[in-house]
Amino acid sequence: MIDFSWKVFSKTGNIETYLLMKELETTYEQTVQNKRQDEENMRLDSNV
């Protein structure tokens, strides 16, 4: 989805498309970070 947003922005110059792409990037990064934290918490919980 990020690639699609970038392609649309690069062809149209539509700032709303660029902002959508940045929002998607941020959401993706937060999801990855949360997943890593959850995995770390599970690992620590299993060692107790």
Secondary structure, 3 states (H helix, E strand, C coil): CHHHHHHHHHHHCCHHHHHHHHHHHHHHHHHHHHHHHHHHHHHHHHCC
